[in-house]
Every structure is written in C-alpha cells, then in structure tokens.
Amino acid sequence: MVRCDALIVGGGPAGSTCARVLHQAGWNVLVMDRARFPRDKVCAGWVTPGVFRLLDLDPAEYRATGLTIQEITGFRTSVVGAEPAKDGENVPLEPYSGPIETRYPHIVSYAIRRYEFDDFLLRRAGVRVLDGTPLGMLESRGDVWVANGDIEARLVIGAGGHFCPVARRLRGDRDNARPVVAKEAEFKIEGAESDVEGAVPELFFCRDLEGYGWCVRKGEYLNIGIGRRDHGDLNEHVDAFMAFLERTRKARRAAHVRWRGHAYLAWGAGPRPLVGPRVLVAGDAAGLAYPESGEGIKPAVESGRLAAETLIAAGGRVGMEDLRPYEAELRRRYPAARPTPRAVAGAVRALGRRLLRSRAFTRRVLIDRWFLREPSDRGG
Ligand SMILES: Cc1cc2nc3c(=O)[nH]c(=O)nc-3n(C[C@H](O)[C@H](O)[C@H](O)COP(=O)(O)OP(=O)(O)OC[C@H]3O[C@@H](n4cnc5c(N)ncnc54)[C@H](O)[C@@H]3O)c2cc1C
C-alpha cells in the first residue's frame, strides 16, 4: 500500500500548483494522472500575467529553460459570418466587420505550449507522480481514502479537468450545466504558412456571439480553434472556420491538420460542489473558467493554490468545516453571474455585433475587462 497525506487526481495546472504548495509546507503528496507526461491538452495556451504571479514564476525564468513562450502586446479582433442565404443554404464564413487592432506599449499576455508548460509545472512541484494511471476505484475506508486498491490518502483533491472522476462522484447526477464545446489544432508551421503575427493573436467572434475562433502563434507553432456555447452544429462551424482560415491565409493548411475536441464549464453555468468529506475540487473539475473569455488556466492555478493554502491553514485537519473556507473564498472571488433574461440576452446580442465594430468598446470592455480582466484582475 502506498500512503500519502494528499492524493491529487490530475497533474494539470490546478493539480501541480496545489501539489507544489502542499509539498513546500511539508505534506506528503502524490499526483496521479491517466496521461503520460509530457502530454497535450486541448487549449490555445494563452496566459495572462497573473498566472505567472500566482505560480511565483518569472516568465524570463521559464524562457531560460528553452521552452516556448510568446510575448503578446495586442489582439486583432473581427466578427465573422455572412448574412444567412435566403434559400437557407450554407454560406461561406466571411469577415463581417473588422479587423480592429488593439495594441499596448507593454506585454499584456503570453502564449505557451501546454505540452511543455504542464510538464514543466508538474516536475517543478517536486512531488511523486504516478502518470499513465487513471483513477479507477475510490473507496472511503474509515477516515482514509483508498484509490485503485493500493493508494491510501487522508484527503483527495479532484483536479482531473472537465471529466474529473472525483468531481463527478461529489456531484452525483446533479449536473445539468451546459459546457462550452471546442475544437482546436496545434501544429508546426513554415514561415509563409500563416500571416498571423506572434505578438498579436487574432480573435474571430461568431456573428451570433455564441462563440469565437482564434489563431495564436507561438514560435514555430500555430494554434487554431473555435469554441461555442451551443452544441448542435459545432462541426459545421469548424468546417466553415477552416475554410475561412485557409482563404484569408491565417492558416493555409487548416483543413489538413488534426483537430481535437474538448469541453469546459464556465463559472456560473451551474452549481458544482467544491468540497465534500475529505475532498476538494479545483480548476476545470470545479467549472471555474471565466465565462466571457474561456480563460481557465488562471482559475485552475488560483484554485489549486487556494486549496493548498486552506489545507495548510487548517493545520492538517480535513473535516468538512476545515475545508469550507476554500469554498467560501472561491465563491467570493468568483461571484455567480445572475442569469440574463431572454429578451435582454437578445438585445445584447443585437447590440453586441454593433459594439464589436467599435474601437473603444473593443479595447475597454472586450479586451481589457473580459479578456485581460484589468484593472479589476482578481487574485495574483
Ligand atoms: C479548446 C480550448 C481552448 C482553451 N484555451 C485556453 C487558453 O488559451 N487560455 C486559458 O487560460 N484557458 C484555456 N482553456 C481552458 C483551459 O485549458 C483549462 O481551464 C485548464 O486546462 C484547466 O486546468 P486543470 O488543471 O483544471 O485541468 P486539465 O488541464 O484538464 O488537467 C486535468 C488532468 O487530469 C487528468 N485526468 C483526467 N481524468 C483522469 C482520471 N480519471 N484519472 C487520472 N487523471 C485524470 C488529465 O489527464 C489531465 O492531465 C481552453 C480550453 C479549451 C477546451
């Protein structure tokens, strides 16, 4: 039997951050992940500076390891989508308005490759890692958990992402929240293969404002993808987006690379329990991604850190009452948005398309507030 104080299920940013902070406080931590690291994660890899602050990591230190990190000093945004054809036939995706370029005199974000970043963070945590090992069985025996029959832990932290088995066990059948569904591809490019500038990623908002696509260049790699709140016709949107990227020379081989799908739950999409008896969940397992941008790495790191700090403050006690401050603090930092009435949502949609043509709205609201979350950046 392998024994530990805390078993962390999932070695992504939430799990590795939690592991590192607990390890530094002297806890005996084991991270279990079904994937073998380094592993890929479906993600554009855009990170705000707050992520590095929360990780106590200087971007220069990260670059010095030889890993890919692209500095971002602006965004190019446009609305894509044609008027629906009268006969109801599919129409090609076309620029509807834009692009609008929003530039800054300083670095506002970074782009990293998750294949490298997550592996770096996990190794930096300095804890035992059992990768290539999915969590199968999780039994509560007295005051300990037994995982897969041979790992005994006083506490389990669910950091297994959107499909985390620990989070699923905690919430039972109560989850009817609708996740954002997305597809992306990351691949090596030759110089002339893409017109996208590394320092200025491109965002393409769907005309119905139900989602957006992106092109993020990082060194020799290009990441392209599209995510939407509605589920019915994602593949149609992906096909139209691929053709659009090829036609506009953003990605000349868009339709010939491997696209992979995933999902995430935006914060506020539905109630998700964050704590249970001797259990905490963090990151995507808790459904914490910011609803406007889909940024989930920062909430993952922030919640992983907060989980560890709560446990350390509880001085080794792991009862429900000792874990509640984690839930309370997370709900304070991530207040639930009130649902928007249908009529208001329709008006916002109609107005939104017009607003996205405004330079002032794009900079002050879309980029500063929704994507960069400045100056009201929480945490970090
Ligand atoms: C298409 C797309 C684009 C995105 N782009 C961005 C972006 O640009 N910037 C940003 O901030 N966020 C982005 N996000 C969100 C971001 O990827 C996630 O919010 C983030 O990865 C959450 O981190 P995590 O540690 O909670 O989970 P994950 O990174 O998903 O890690 C979970 C880990 O748990 C492991 N695991 C799962 N099940 C089991 C099991 N049964 N047993 C053991 N281990 C298990 C997995 O192998 C994985 O390693 C994007 C998401 C998608 C889908």
The ligand as an SDF file (V2000), in Angstrom:
LIG
                    3D

 53 58  0  0  0  0  0  0  0  0999 V2000
  -10.2470   24.4660  -26.9370 C   0  0  0  0  0  0  0  0  0  0  0  0
   -9.8720   25.0710  -25.6190 C   0  0  0  0  0  0  0  0  0  0  0  0
   -9.0550   26.1980  -25.6000 C   0  0  0  0  0  0  0  0  0  0  0  0
   -8.6770   26.7720  -24.3680 C   0  0  0  0  0  0  0  0  0  0  0  0
   -7.8260   27.8480  -24.3940 N   0  0  0  0  0  0  0  0  0  0  0  0
   -7.4570   28.4170  -23.2180 C   0  0  0  0  0  0  0  0  0  0  0  0
   -6.4940   29.4780  -23.1990 C   0  0  0  0  0  0  0  0  0  0  0  0
   -5.9890   29.8870  -24.2420 O   0  0  0  0  0  0  0  0  0  0  0  0
   -6.1730   30.0150  -22.0000 N   0  0  0  0  0  0  0  0  0  0  0  0
   -6.6980   29.5620  -20.8260 C   0  0  0  0  0  0  0  0  0  0  0  0
   -6.3860   30.1080  -19.7520 O   0  0  0  0  0  0  0  0  0  0  0  0
   -7.5800   28.5310  -20.8080 N   0  0  0  0  0  0  0  0  0  0  0  0
   -7.9320   27.9300  -21.9620 C   0  0  0  0  0  0  0  0  0  0  0  0
   -8.7780   26.8390  -21.9470 N   0  0  0  0  0  0  0  0  0  0  0  0
   -9.1860   26.2790  -20.6450 C   0  0  0  0  0  0  0  0  0  0  0  0
   -8.0150   25.5150  -20.0080 C   0  0  0  0  0  0  0  0  0  0  0  0
   -7.4550   24.6160  -20.9320 O   0  0  0  0  0  0  0  0  0  0  0  0
   -8.4710   24.7530  -18.7550 C   0  0  0  0  0  0  0  0  0  0  0  0
   -9.2740   25.6140  -17.9850 O   0  0  0  0  0  0  0  0  0  0  0  0
   -7.2900   24.2650  -17.9150 C   0  0  0  0  0  0  0  0  0  0  0  0
   -6.5390   23.2990  -18.5890 O   0  0  0  0  0  0  0  0  0  0  0  0
   -7.7870   23.6910  -16.5800 C   0  0  0  0  0  0  0  0  0  0  0  0
   -6.7090   23.1270  -15.8780 O   0  0  0  0  0  0  0  0  0  0  0  0
   -6.9440   21.8960  -14.8900 P   0  0  0  0  0  0  0  0  0  0  0  0
   -5.6470   21.6540  -14.2180 O   0  0  0  0  0  0  0  0  0  0  0  0
   -8.1340   22.1630  -14.0690 O   0  0  0  0  0  0  0  0  0  0  0  0
   -7.3370   20.6660  -15.8240 O   0  0  0  0  0  0  0  0  0  0  0  0
   -6.5500   19.9750  -17.0340 P   0  0  0  0  0  0  0  0  0  0  0  0
   -5.5240   20.8680  -17.5830 O   0  0  0  0  0  0  0  0  0  0  0  0
   -7.6140   19.4670  -17.9430 O   0  0  0  0  0  0  0  0  0  0  0  0
   -5.8120   18.7500  -16.3490 O   0  0  0  0  0  0  0  0  0  0  0  0
   -6.5440   17.6630  -15.8490 C   0  0  0  0  0  0  0  0  0  0  0  0
   -5.6470   16.4340  -15.7910 C   0  0  0  0  0  0  0  0  0  0  0  0
   -6.4010   15.3730  -15.1830 O   0  0  0  0  0  0  0  0  0  0  0  0
   -6.1140   14.1750  -15.8430 C   0  0  0  0  0  0  0  0  0  0  0  0
   -7.2210   13.2290  -15.6590 N   0  0  0  0  0  0  0  0  0  0  0  0
   -8.4600   13.2810  -16.2030 C   0  0  0  0  0  0  0  0  0  0  0  0
   -9.1960   12.2190  -15.8370 N   0  0  0  0  0  0  0  0  0  0  0  0
   -8.4020   11.4800  -15.0380 C   0  0  0  0  0  0  0  0  0  0  0  0
   -8.5890   10.2490  -14.3450 C   0  0  0  0  0  0  0  0  0  0  0  0
   -9.7370    9.5450  -14.4420 N   0  0  0  0  0  0  0  0  0  0  0  0
   -7.5790    9.7620  -13.5970 N   0  0  0  0  0  0  0  0  0  0  0  0
   -6.3950   10.4390  -13.5040 C   0  0  0  0  0  0  0  0  0  0  0  0
   -6.1670   11.5970  -14.1540 N   0  0  0  0  0  0  0  0  0  0  0  0
   -7.1520   12.1240  -14.9030 C   0  0  0  0  0  0  0  0  0  0  0  0
   -5.9100   14.5750  -17.2880 C   0  0  0  0  0  0  0  0  0  0  0  0
   -5.1140   13.6230  -17.9940 O   0  0  0  0  0  0  0  0  0  0  0  0
   -5.2030   15.9380  -17.1500 C   0  0  0  0  0  0  0  0  0  0  0  0
   -3.8040   15.8340  -17.2040 O   0  0  0  0  0  0  0  0  0  0  0  0
   -9.1570   26.2320  -23.1530 C   0  0  0  0  0  0  0  0  0  0  0  0
   -9.9960   25.0970  -23.1650 C   0  0  0  0  0  0  0  0  0  0  0  0
  -10.3460   24.5150  -24.3950 C   0  0  0  0  0  0  0  0  0  0  0  0
  -11.2330   23.2910  -24.3840 C   0  0  0  0  0  0  0  0  0  0  0  0
  1  2  1  0
  2  3  1  0
  2 52  2  0
  3  4  2  0
  4  5  1  0
  4 50  1  0
  5  6  2  0
  6  7  1  0
  6 13  1  0
  7  8  2  0
  7  9  1  0
  9 10  1  0
 10 11  2  0
 10 12  1  0
 12 13  2  0
 13 14  1  0
 14 15  1  0
 14 50  1  0
 15 16  1  0
 16 17  1  0
 16 18  1  0
 18 19  1  0
 18 20  1  0
 20 21  1  0
 20 22  1  0
 22 23  1  0
 23 24  1  0
 24 25  2  0
 24 26  1  0
 24 27  1  0
 27 28  1  0
 28 29  2  0
 28 30  1  0
 28 31  1  0
 31 32  1  0
 32 33  1  0
 33 34  1  0
 33 48  1  0
 34 35  1  0
 35 36  1  0
 35 46  1  0
 36 37  1  0
 36 45  1  0
 37 38  2  0
 38 39  1  0
 39 40  1  0
 39 45  2  0
 40 41  1  0
 40 42  2  0
 42 43  1  0
 43 44  2  0
 44 45  1  0
 46 47  1  0
 46 48  1  0
 48 49  1  0
 50 51  2  0
 51 52  1  0
 52 53  1  0
M  END
$$$$
